[in-house]
Amino acid sequence: MTAPAKNKISVLLVDDHQVVRVGLRSLLTSSPTIEVVGEAWSVATAVSEARRLKPDVALMDIRLPDGSGVVASRELRRTVPRTRILFLTSYEDEEAMMETMAAEAHGYLLKEVDETRLIRAIEAVAAGQSILDPPTLQRLRKRRDEPPASPAAPAHDPLSMQEERVLALVSQGKTNKEIGRALRLHEKTVRNYLTTIYTKLRVKSRSQALAYYFSHLRRDICP
């Protein structure tokens, strides 16, 4: 691929379906502000192409054949920090949305978005803004502002220092195995800690624990 024209936003398309990539390329070519500089279809190719092309924006699906787009996002944030990450997916999944936020992605849109809104979203993300679909943002704000339990009762039992460390690593999008390596714990021990955390916070899943983290410890993550 050639370098993008001067003043155009360079975009890397990451989706495992060629038909989707062709459609997105055709759609984005109509914009005078955007130039598609490359394509990728897996976590591995997304990382290698982003390192090679250093695009302004990676437009990424969340489900890829060799892993999650969240994994690719975290690797891009580490190795190509200037590249902004905008997820474009058909999955309206709460846990997936929380994971993209934990990976410090810059936007999350559903594939039902129209052409004008998609182009504006890419322009906004390239300009340094963060983007969420309005219905998605509304749900996340609601989750942020509502405590896990009734306000009349204590919201949760106190976490130990080690449990707080585990939850902080969960918020960074790390897997149980990665948390174990970071804290020098067996993966089964990490799972036991998570079970205890869920019990103390009165939640039932990783996504609900992340909702607690974002609402009580990282209020700046959602506007």
SETITOR-991053 format. One line per 2 residues: number of its first residue (from 1); their letters; for each residue y, z, x of N, C-alpha, C, O. Coordinates in steps of 0.001 Angstrom, whole numbers, plus 500000, padded with zeros to 6 digits. Example, Ala and Ser with C-alpha at 12.3 -4.5 7.8 and 13.67 -1.06 7.14 Angstrom:
1	AS	494310 507800 513190 495500 507800 512300 496700 507800 513200 496681 508465 514236 ~ 497750 507080 512850 498940 507140 513670 500030 507870 512900 501138 508039 513409 .
//
This chain:
1	MT	498802 500000 500832 500000 500000 500000 501256 500000 500872 501259 500558 501970 ~ 502305 499379 500382 503563 499343 501123 504411 500544 500761 504168 501226 499765 .
3	AP	505414 500788 501594 506319 501895 501312 507119 501579 500058 507398 500412 499783 ~ 507500 502617 499280 508252 502376 498059 509647 501853 498358 510206 502103 499425 .
5	AK	510193 501126 497403 511553 500635 497549 512515 501811 497661 512263 502899 497142 ~ 513609 501565 498343 514596 502617 498551 515065 503195 497224 515337 502456 496277 .
7	NK	515157 504514 497160 515642 505255 495988 514650 505283 494824 514959 505846 493774 ~ 513476 504693 494987 512469 504791 493940 511573 506011 494173 511366 506434 495310 .
9	IS	511048 506565 493083 510131 507700 493163 508738 507151 493445 508207 506369 492657 ~ 508147 507554 494558 506795 507084 494896 505763 507961 494199 505841 509189 494249 .
11	VL	504794 507317 493549 503805 508026 492735 502393 507646 493172 502092 506469 493374 ~ 501533 508648 493315 500104 508458 493558 499356 508765 492267 499497 509858 491718 .
13	LV	498564 507819 491777 497782 508003 490562 496416 508581 490922 495712 508029 491768 ~ 496038 509690 490283 494742 510318 490559 493988 510465 489244 494299 511338 488433 .
15	DD	492985 509595 489038 492173 509636 487820 490872 508916 488132 490888 507886 488806 ~ 489737 509440 487652 488462 508827 487989 488137 507608 487130 487147 506923 487387 .
17	HQ	488956 507326 486112 488728 506159 485261 489667 505019 485677 490889 505135 485580 ~ 489076 503932 486135 489884 502799 486603 490765 502240 485485 491907 501846 485725 .
19	VV	490231 502208 484264 491015 501681 483144 492286 502502 482941 493346 501947 482652 ~ 492180 503824 483091 493352 504696 482950 494351 504406 484054 495552 504308 483801 .
21	RV	493853 504268 485290 494761 503988 486404 495476 502651 486212 496676 502542 486464 ~ 494732 501634 485764 495347 500323 485522 496418 500436 484447 497501 499867 484582 .
23	GL	496115 501175 483371 497083 501346 482289 498327 502077 482742 499443 501697 482386 ~ 498138 503132 483532 499289 503888 484028 500130 503043 484977 501359 503067 484921 .
25	RS	499454 502294 485851 500201 501429 486780 501047 500422 486007 502215 500202 486329 ~ 500447 499812 484981 501166 498826 484175 502359 499470 483472 503450 498902 483417 .
27	LL	502126 500669 482937 503192 501369 482213 504333 501747 483154 505503 501523 482844 ~ 503983 502322 484304 505023 502822 485210 505766 501696 485913 506902 501883 486350 .
29	TS	505141 500530 486028 505804 499384 486657 507041 498962 485865 507952 498338 486409 ~ 507063 499309 484578 508213 498944 483745 509454 499776 484047 510557 499437 483619 .
31	SP	509268 500864 484784 510403 501740 485089 511096 501307 486376 510427 501097 487388 ~ 512409 501169 486361 513137 500791 487581 513252 501927 488587 513689 501715 489718 .
33	TI	512857 503147 488176 513024 504305 489065 511730 504730 489744 511749 505609 490606 ~ 510592 504117 489369 509279 504583 489828 508510 503441 490476 508573 502300 490020 .
35	EV	507778 503760 491552 506888 502789 492170 505547 503462 492470 505503 504476 493166 ~ 504465 502905 491952 503117 503405 492241 502722 502919 493628 502640 501714 493868 .
37	VG	502478 503855 494540 502188 503483 495933 500715 503607 496283 500296 503161 497351 ~ 499913 504214 495392 498502 504362 495707 497719 504901 494532 498287 505351 493537 .
39	EA	496390 504847 494666 495497 505355 493637 494377 506163 494281 493981 505900 495417 ~ 493872 507150 493543 492733 507945 493997 491877 508271 492786 492367 508278 491657 .
41	WS	490602 508540 493018 489664 508741 491905 488808 509993 492085 487856 510205 491334 ~ 489136 510817 493070 488377 512040 493332 489261 513026 494068 490368 512690 494490 .
43	VA	488763 514257 494222 489508 515249 495009 489668 514752 496438 490758 514819 497006 ~ 488583 514253 497016 488619 513807 498419 489616 512677 498632 490407 512714 499574 .
45	TA	489580 511660 497750 490507 510534 497937 491938 510945 497609 492877 510425 498212 ~ 492122 511871 496663 493474 512347 496352 494104 513010 497569 495265 512762 497894 .
47	VS	493325 513854 498235 493846 514560 499409 494119 513583 500541 495173 513643 501174 ~ 493167 512673 500804 493350 511742 501927 494506 510772 501672 495289 510493 502580 .
49	EA	494619 510259 500448 495697 509322 500135 497058 510017 500114 498056 509433 500536 ~ 497106 511247 499632 498374 511984 499629 498838 512270 501051 500029 512185 501350 .
51	RR	497902 512608 501919 498263 512839 503321 498771 511557 503973 499706 511583 504773 ~ 498143 510434 503622 498518 509153 504233 499845 508633 503692 500695 508176 504456 .
53	LK	500023 508703 502362 501178 508079 501717 502372 509015 501536 503515 508569 501439 ~ 502088 510334 501492 503137 511332 501266 504022 510952 500067 505234 510798 500215 .
55	PD	503418 510804 498888 504188 510402 497707 505121 511504 497230 504927 512679 497543 ~ 506124 511112 496476 507013 512105 495868 506278 512889 494788 506462 514100 494660 .
57	VA	505442 512195 494008 504727 512819 492892 503272 512353 492883 502996 511165 493054 ~ 502345 513290 492684 500945 512950 492415 500705 513185 490933 500817 514311 490448 .
59	LM	500373 512115 490216 500091 512195 488784 498581 512334 488651 497845 511373 488875 ~ 498110 513541 488283 496719 513904 488506 495996 514351 487240 496535 515096 486422 .
61	DI	494757 513874 487102 493886 514370 486035 493291 515699 486476 493207 515981 487672 ~ 492880 516511 485513 492357 517835 485857 490855 517819 486095 490324 518715 486751 .
63	RL	490156 516801 485563 488704 516694 485747 488415 515491 486638 488702 514351 486271 ~ 487845 515755 487810 487507 514706 488759 486023 514820 489111 485457 515907 489000 .
65	PD	485376 513726 489533 483918 513754 489702 483408 514712 490765 482281 515196 490662 ~ 484215 515000 491790 483751 515889 492860 484429 517248 492812 484402 517987 493796 .
67	GS	485035 517588 491683 485662 518903 491553 486853 518861 490621 487024 517918 489848 ~ 487670 519889 490702 488810 520019 489812 490078 519495 490470 490266 519618 491680 .
69	GV	490958 518897 489636 492266 518522 490122 493052 519719 490613 493961 519579 491431 ~ 492703 520910 490112 493363 522138 490581 493073 522355 492061 493957 522754 492818 .
71	VA	491834 522092 492472 491469 522216 493885 492287 521233 494721 492811 521581 495779 ~ 492386 519991 494220 493189 518989 494928 494653 519414 495002 495311 519241 496028 .
73	SR	495155 519974 493897 496545 520421 493851 496810 521490 494905 497813 521440 495617 ~ 495903 522454 494996 496083 523521 495982 496080 522969 497399 496858 523416 498241 .
75	EL	495203 521992 497670 495139 521393 499007 496403 520586 499304 496912 520616 500425 ~ 496906 519865 498302 498144 519110 498495 499327 520036 498720 500193 519751 499547 .
77	RR	499369 521144 497988 500469 522098 498160 500457 522676 499577 501500 523021 500135 ~ 499239 522772 500150 499108 523338 501491 499432 522319 502571 500098 522648 503552 .
79	TV	498960 521068 502399 499054 520090 503484 500169 519070 503302 500665 518517 504283 ~ 500571 518811 502050 501671 517865 501795 502662 518553 500852 502810 518134 499704 .
81	PR	503337 519598 501318 504134 520434 500424 505284 519723 499724 505756 520193 498689 ~ 505742 518600 500267 506860 517889 499628 506401 517122 498388 507223 516774 497540 .
83	TR	505107 516857 498274 504589 516134 497113 504536 517057 495903 503965 518146 495966 ~ 505130 516618 494811 505135 517388 493565 503910 516990 492736 503510 515826 492736 .
85	IL	503325 517947 492038 502085 517723 491296 502368 517771 489799 502865 518771 489282 ~ 502042 516669 489106 502169 516601 487651 500800 516263 487069 500269 515177 487302 .
87	FL	500233 517202 486309 498938 516962 485682 499129 516165 484395 499996 516468 483574 ~ 498296 515140 484244 498270 514333 483025 496814 514290 482583 495992 513631 483221 .
89	TS	496490 514980 481508 495099 515177 481141 494902 515127 479636 495842 515313 478865 ~ 493681 514875 479238 493347 514895 477813 492830 516255 477392 492520 516461 476219 .
91	YE	492732 517197 478340 492161 518515 478059 493247 519512 477678 494038 519935 478521 ~ 493277 519883 476404 494205 520910 475936 493473 522246 476003 493101 522824 474982 .
93	DE	493277 522721 477234 492441 523880 477498 493288 524982 478123 493934 524775 479150 ~ 493279 526162 477491 494144 527258 477938 493827 527695 479359 494734 527913 480162 .
95	EA	492536 527823 479672 492174 528274 481009 492582 527253 482056 493049 527618 483135 ~ 492408 525970 481742 492814 524926 482680 494319 524983 482920 494771 524837 484055 .
97	MM	495094 525194 481864 496551 525284 482018 496923 526465 482906 497788 526347 483774 ~ 496270 527602 482687 496543 528772 483512 496199 528502 484973 496922 528920 485878 .
99	ET	495086 527799 485194 494678 527502 486563 495681 526590 487264 495956 526766 488451 ~ 496226 525621 486539 497217 524735 487162 498477 525513 487526 499104 525242 488549 .
101	MA	498847 526480 486686 500007 527309 486999 499736 528166 488224 500604 528333 489080 ~ 498506 528715 488302 498154 529540 489457 498161 528710 490737 498475 529224 491811 .
103	AE	497815 527425 490623 497822 526535 491789 499216 526005 492104 499383 525186 493007 ~ 500221 526472 491358 501622 526116 491583 501881 524628 491386 502674 524023 492107 .
105	AH	501199 524045 490394 501532 522676 490007 502902 522672 489341 503397 523715 488915 ~ 503507 521500 489255 504881 521403 488773 504998 520907 487338 506100 520830 486795 .
107	GY	503863 520570 486719 503925 520113 485337 502543 519877 484761 501569 519699 485492 ~ 502472 519880 483429 501208 519691 482717 501523 518962 481425 502220 519489 480557 .
109	LL	501005 517744 481302 501212 516939 480104 499880 516441 479574 498928 516257 480332 ~ 499819 516226 478275 498638 515634 477668 498772 514113 477662 499884 513587 477608 .
111	KE	497648 513407 477717 497665 511948 477801 498185 511282 476533 498427 510075 476514 ~ 498354 512057 475489 498933 511493 474266 500446 511320 474383 501077 510794 473466 .
113	VD	501041 511759 475507 502481 511642 475710 502884 510162 475666 502126 509296 476105 ~ 504075 509878 475135 504503 508481 475066 505124 508035 476394 505393 508855 477273 .
115	ET	505343 506743 476523 505817 506147 477774 507139 506751 478230 507301 507088 479403 ~ 508078 506887 477308 509404 507391 477677 509334 508808 478202 509956 509127 479215 .
117	RL	508584 509663 477525 508480 511061 477947 507755 511186 479271 508103 512040 480086 ~ 506749 510348 479503 506028 510401 480774 506953 510024 481926 506984 510709 482948 .
119	IR	507701 508944 481765 508620 508512 482820 509680 509580 483080 510002 509876 484230 ~ 510216 510152 482011 511216 511220 482172 510614 512442 482858 511278 513097 483662 .
121	AI	509362 512747 482542 508703 513890 483163 508528 513666 484660 508771 514571 485458 ~ 508106 512456 485045 507954 512142 486467 509299 512256 487175 509380 512811 488271 .
123	EA	510340 511739 486561 511679 511820 487154 512128 513272 487295 512718 513650 488308 ~ 511846 514080 486277 512262 515482 486307 511503 516257 487381 512095 517043 488120 .
125	VA	510193 516035 487465 509384 516725 488471 509825 516312 489872 509921 517151 490768 ~ 510093 515025 490062 510558 514545 491362 511893 515167 491740 512194 515341 492921 .
127	AG	512694 515503 490728 514017 516098 490959 513951 517612 491159 514978 518262 491358 ~ 512746 518168 491106 512599 519592 491377 512394 520464 490159 512319 521687 490284 .
129	QS	512302 519866 488980 512085 520646 487769 510596 520856 487518 509757 520183 488117 ~ 510272 521799 486624 508905 522028 486186 508783 521591 484735 509692 521813 483936 .
131	IL	507659 520971 484397 507493 520352 483094 506224 520864 482412 505159 520932 483027 ~ 506353 521221 481141 505199 521502 480293 505416 520829 478951 506540 520769 478453 .
133	DP	504328 520316 478361 504408 519803 477008 504986 520886 476105 504561 522036 476214 ~ 505932 520580 475217 506517 521617 474361 505497 522502 473633 505669 523721 473635 .
135	PT	504434 521949 473005 503450 522841 472365 502744 523739 473373 502464 524903 473086 ~ 502456 523193 474558 501820 523981 475611 502737 525102 476057 502308 526248 476190 .
137	LQ	504003 524772 476289 504973 525776 476713 505115 526875 475673 505219 528052 476018 ~ 505120 526493 474397 505256 527478 473330 504084 528458 473344 504272 529664 473183 .
139	RL	502863 527926 473541 501685 528803 473568 501722 529730 474769 501411 530915 474649 ~ 502101 529198 475934 502122 530027 477131 503211 531092 477058 503019 532215 477524 .
141	RK	504355 530738 476472 505406 531737 476281 504918 532855 475369 505180 534033 475612 ~ 504197 532462 474302 503677 533453 473368 502698 534384 474068 502738 535601 473884 .
143	RR	501790 533777 474900 500844 534586 475648 501548 535487 476648 501130 536622 476876 ~ 502636 534967 477252 503386 535756 478230 504035 536961 477597 504057 538045 478180 .
145	DE	504574 536770 476384 505383 537805 475753 504580 538793 474930 505109 539831 474533 ~ 503302 538494 474661 502484 539409 473876 501550 540177 474794 500803 539564 475557 .
147	PP	501571 541526 474740 500647 542309 475559 499223 542104 475087 499010 541728 473935 ~ 498238 542342 475948 496853 542128 475575 496378 543036 474455 495443 542691 473732 .
149	AS	497006 544187 474303 496594 545133 473275 497776 545458 472374 498893 545005 472623 ~ 497535 546232 471340 498593 546623 470420 499673 547396 471150 499348 548262 471962 .
151	PA	500973 547114 470893 502047 547838 471557 502013 549332 471271 502572 550116 472039 ~ 501376 549737 470193 501327 551159 469828 500382 551922 470743 500470 553146 470838 .
153	AP	499478 551216 471420 498516 551870 472292 498774 551443 473726 499416 550416 473946 ~ 498287 552207 474722 498430 551768 476107 497843 550372 476276 496746 550103 475786 .
155	AH	498563 549471 476971 498135 548079 477077 496853 547943 477883 496057 547035 477644 ~ 496650 548853 478846 495464 548730 479687 495274 550001 480485 496181 550827 480579 .
157	DP	494094 550156 481059 493843 551249 481991 494318 550828 483375 494253 549645 483709 ~ 494786 551755 484178 495309 551384 485498 494247 550710 486358 493076 551090 486340 .
159	LS	494675 549710 487105 493790 549041 488051 493844 549750 489394 494886 550276 489786 ~ 492727 549763 490093 492725 550296 491449 493425 549301 492375 493678 548158 491994 .
161	MQ	493729 549740 493575 494404 548865 494532 493546 547634 494837 494064 546522 494942 ~ 492228 547838 494978 491348 546719 495276 491259 545768 494084 491204 544552 494271 .
163	EE	491243 546300 492866 491218 545462 491672 492497 544629 491566 492460 543472 491145 ~ 493629 545227 491951 494881 544478 491955 494839 543348 492986 495368 542262 492749 .
165	RV	494206 543613 494131 494061 542558 495150 493226 541409 494607 493569 540241 494789 ~ 492125 541748 493937 491263 540708 493365 492035 539884 492335 491959 538655 492338 .
167	LA	492784 540564 491450 493540 539856 490415 494621 538975 491029 494879 537877 490536 ~ 495253 539446 492100 496275 538640 492775 495667 537360 493334 496288 536299 493275 .
169	LV	494449 537456 493878 493787 536272 494420 493330 535334 493306 493347 534114 493470 ~ 492922 535904 492176 492611 535082 491009 493847 534287 490600 493749 533107 490262 .
171	SQ	495009 534934 490632 496251 534277 490229 496630 533135 491151 497407 532258 490774 ~ 496079 533140 492372 496334 532053 493319 495357 530893 493129 495387 529920 493883 .
173	GK	494490 531002 492116 493544 529942 491824 492288 529966 492675 491549 528982 492704 ~ 492027 531076 493374 490867 531145 494255 489585 531384 493456 489596 532060 492428 .
175	TN	488498 530826 493942 487194 531038 493331 486658 532409 493737 487209 533057 494626 ~ 485575 532852 493078 484973 534131 493439 484521 534136 494894 484667 535140 495590 .
177	KE	483969 533006 495353 483515 532926 496733 484697 533054 497699 484592 533741 498716 ~ 485807 532404 497391 486995 532482 498247 487582 533884 498240 488047 534368 499272 .
179	IG	487564 534544 497077 488046 535922 496998 487175 536821 497858 487675 537692 498570 ~ 485850 536598 497784 484928 537391 498599 485208 537235 500086 485206 538213 500833 .
181	RA	485451 535984 500514 485756 535763 501932 487050 536454 502337 487134 537049 503411 ~ 488065 536373 501467 489370 536971 501783 489291 538483 501897 489960 539082 502739 .
183	LR	488469 539106 501043 488395 540577 501002 487144 541124 501683 486887 542328 501653 ~ 486363 540225 502301 485115 540611 502977 484160 541300 502003 483615 542367 502289 .
185	LH	483974 540668 500854 483097 541188 499814 482044 540146 499477 482273 538946 499628 ~ 480883 540616 499018 479866 539698 498516 480361 539111 497199 481082 539769 496449 .
187	EK	479967 537861 496921 480417 537205 495686 480023 538006 494446 480782 538060 493478 ~ 478844 538626 494466 478414 539450 493331 479333 540650 493146 479600 541059 492016 .
189	TV	479819 541218 494253 480747 542356 494173 482059 541921 493528 482650 542664 492744 ~ 482516 540698 493863 483735 540167 493240 483532 540050 491732 484412 540416 490953 .
191	RN	482361 539536 491321 482083 539424 489884 482100 540797 489215 482581 540941 488091 ~ 481576 541794 489906 481590 543149 489348 483019 543666 489198 483357 544303 488200 .
193	YL	483852 543383 490201 485260 543780 490104 485932 543100 488910 486696 543732 488180 ~ 485645 541815 488718 486257 541089 487602 485806 541664 486261 486602 541769 485328 .
195	TT	484539 542034 486166 484053 542657 484932 484812 543935 484639 485192 544195 483498 ~ 485034 544738 485683 485784 545989 485514 487232 545706 485130 487801 546389 484278 .
197	IY	487825 544696 485766 489213 544322 485449 489326 543903 483987 490243 544328 483285 ~ 488387 543065 483526 488414 542626 482126 488336 543828 481179 489042 543893 480172 .
199	TK	487461 544778 481529 487308 545968 480684 488587 546781 480652 489026 547213 479587 ~ 489183 546992 481810 490405 547802 481881 491583 547136 481181 492397 547810 480549 .
201	LR	491672 545809 481294 492794 545091 480677 492532 544754 479210 493405 544248 478506 ~ 491302 545050 478767 490890 544734 477389 490981 543228 477115 491480 542789 476079 .
203	VK	490483 542462 478077 490426 541006 477922 488980 540560 478092 488120 541352 478478 ~ 488717 539281 477801 487336 538798 477812 487090 537637 478760 485955 537179 478895 .
205	SR	488138 537154 479417 487940 535978 480258 488935 535954 481403 489903 536713 481432 ~ 488666 535054 482353 489547 534857 483504 490932 534407 483051 491944 534853 483591 .
207	SQ	490973 533510 482046 492265 532997 481575 493101 534113 480956 494319 534137 481132 ~ 492465 535039 480231 493209 536147 479639 493701 537104 480718 494793 537660 480607 .
209	AL	492894 537295 481765 493350 538125 482884 494537 537475 483581 495473 538159 483995 ~ 494494 536125 483712 495624 535408 484289 496862 535543 483406 497976 535674 483912 .
211	AY	496669 535511 482085 497794 535684 481171 498447 537041 481396 499673 537154 481377 ~ 497636 538068 481608 498185 539395 481922 498989 539340 483218 500101 539862 483291 .
213	YF	498415 538705 484235 499105 538637 485518 500461 537954 485391 501465 538461 485891 ~ 500488 536802 484721 501732 536058 484588 502755 536803 483736 503952 536733 484014 .
215	SH	502306 537514 482706 503256 538176 481816 503790 539476 482398 504937 539839 482140 ~ 502975 540188 483183 503390 541494 483688 503789 541485 485152 504583 542325 485578 .
217	LR	503250 540547 485936 503509 540563 487369 504222 539332 487888 504773 539358 488989 ~ 504224 538240 487110 504856 537006 487568 505656 536387 486422 505394 535246 486041 .
219	RD	506602 537098 485878 507360 536617 484738 508172 535362 485050 508597 534646 484143 ~ 508379 535106 486324 509167 533928 486678 508338 532645 486657 508879 531568 486909 .
221	IC	507043 532731 486363 506237 531533 486439 506488 530598 485275 506298 529389 485408 ~ 506916 531134 484123 507236 530302 482958 508711 530467 482651 509218 531587 482706 .
223	P	509422 529391 482327 510832 529518 481971 510987 530168 480611 512109 530358 480142 .
//
